[in-house]
Amino acid sequence: MHISYEQKTMLKPKKHSLPNKTTTRCSKNFHNPLAQHSKEDCWKLLPEKHPKNDKPIKALMARNASISNSNLVLDSGATTSMVNTLSYFQSIEMKKKEIELADGSIIEALGHGNI
């Protein structure tokens, strides 16, 4: 039986490393005693202790690309989708609205509806 390099790497057991002596970080389900907080306040050990963040969600990265006007681009990670052709819409309500993109720039939508 011949096993390829890719298959060999898939067969290796995953190693879970514990923090070394110089790190103070905790990891999932493990509190590092060298951390600056107590075990009772460890967010990695007790995720419910993590303070809630009520800020609106924004993308952390953006990429500029040149896209032909005839293409439809689907971003499955986006909150909503945008198209640049009115004929794609089954129904549309024409109403201008500013939209902030991940890179901080603002564009204007002419309406919203169902595609």
C-alpha positions as CSV (number, residue, x, y, z in Angstrom):
1,M,0.0,0.0,0.0
2,H,1.4,3.4,-1.0
3,I,0.5,6.5,1.2
4,S,1.1,9.9,-0.3
5,Y,2.6,12.8,1.6
6,E,-0.9,14.4,1.9
7,Q,-2.4,11.2,3.3
8,K,0.5,10.9,5.8
9,T,-0.1,14.5,7.1
10,M,-3.8,13.7,7.5
11,L,-2.9,10.6,9.6
12,K,-0.8,12.5,12.1
13,P,-2.6,13.1,15.4
14,K,-3.2,16.7,16.3
15,K,-1.0,18.1,19.0
16,H,-2.5,20.3,21.6
17,S,0.2,22.4,23.1
18,L,-0.1,23.9,26.5
19,P,1.2,27.4,27.0
20,N,4.9,27.6,27.6
21,K,6.4,29.3,30.6
22,T,6.6,32.8,29.0
23,T,3.1,33.1,27.8
24,T,0.3,34.3,30.0
25,R,-2.5,33.6,27.5
26,C,-5.3,31.1,28.2
27,S,-6.7,28.8,25.5
28,K,-10.1,27.3,25.0
29,N,-11.1,25.3,28.0
30,F,-7.7,26.0,29.7
31,H,-6.8,28.7,32.2
32,N,-3.1,29.6,32.3
33,P,-2.1,30.2,36.0
34,L,0.3,32.8,34.8
35,A,-2.5,34.9,33.4
36,Q,-3.3,38.4,34.8
37,H,-6.8,37.2,35.9
38,S,-8.2,34.6,38.2
39,K,-9.5,31.2,37.1
40,E,-13.0,32.3,38.1
41,D,-12.8,35.3,35.7
42,C,-11.2,33.4,32.7
43,W,-13.1,34.1,29.5
44,K,-11.6,31.1,27.8
45,L,-12.7,28.8,30.6
46,L,-16.1,30.5,31.2
47,P,-17.2,32.3,27.9
48,E,-20.3,33.7,29.7
49,K,-17.9,35.9,31.7
50,H,-16.9,37.7,28.5
51,P,-18.4,41.2,28.5
52,K,-21.0,41.8,25.8
53,N,-20.1,44.0,22.9
54,D,-23.2,46.0,21.7
55,K,-21.3,47.8,18.8
56,P,-22.6,47.2,15.3
57,I,-20.8,44.5,13.3
58,K,-18.4,45.8,10.6
59,A,-16.2,43.9,8.2
60,L,-12.6,43.8,9.2
61,M,-11.2,43.8,5.7
62,A,-12.0,45.1,2.3
63,R,-10.6,44.4,-1.1
64,N,-10.9,46.5,-4.2
65,A,-11.5,44.6,-7.4
66,S,-12.4,45.5,-10.9
67,I,-15.7,43.7,-11.8
68,S,-17.5,43.8,-15.1
69,N,-20.9,45.4,-15.0
70,S,-22.5,42.2,-16.4
71,N,-21.5,40.0,-13.5
72,L,-23.5,39.2,-10.4
73,V,-21.3,38.8,-7.3
74,L,-22.6,36.9,-4.3
75,D,-20.9,37.5,-1.0
76,S,-22.2,34.8,1.3
77,G,-20.6,36.6,4.3
78,A,-22.4,39.8,3.7
79,T,-25.3,41.0,5.8
80,T,-27.2,42.0,2.6
81,S,-26.5,41.7,-1.1
82,M,-26.2,44.4,-3.7
83,V,-26.7,44.4,-7.4
84,N,-26.2,47.1,-10.0
85,T,-29.0,46.2,-12.5
86,L,-32.6,47.0,-11.9
87,S,-33.8,44.2,-14.1
88,Y,-32.5,41.7,-11.5
89,F,-35.2,42.7,-9.0
90,Q,-38.6,41.0,-8.8
91,S,-39.8,43.9,-6.7
92,I,-38.1,47.1,-5.8
93,E,-38.9,50.1,-3.6
94,M,-37.0,53.2,-4.9
95,K,-35.6,54.9,-1.9
96,K,-32.1,56.4,-1.6
97,K,-29.9,55.2,1.3
98,E,-26.3,55.6,2.2
99,I,-24.3,52.4,2.8
100,E,-20.9,52.2,4.5
101,L,-18.6,49.6,3.0
102,A,-15.9,47.6,4.9
103,D,-13.2,50.1,3.8
104,G,-15.1,53.0,5.3
105,S,-16.2,54.5,2.0
106,I,-19.9,55.5,1.5
107,I,-22.0,54.5,-1.5
108,E,-25.6,55.4,-2.3
109,A,-28.2,52.8,-2.9
110,L,-31.1,53.8,-5.1
111,G,-33.6,51.4,-3.6
112,H,-34.1,48.0,-2.0
113,G,-36.1,44.9,-2.9
114,N,-36.2,41.2,-3.7
115,I,-34.0,39.6,-6.4
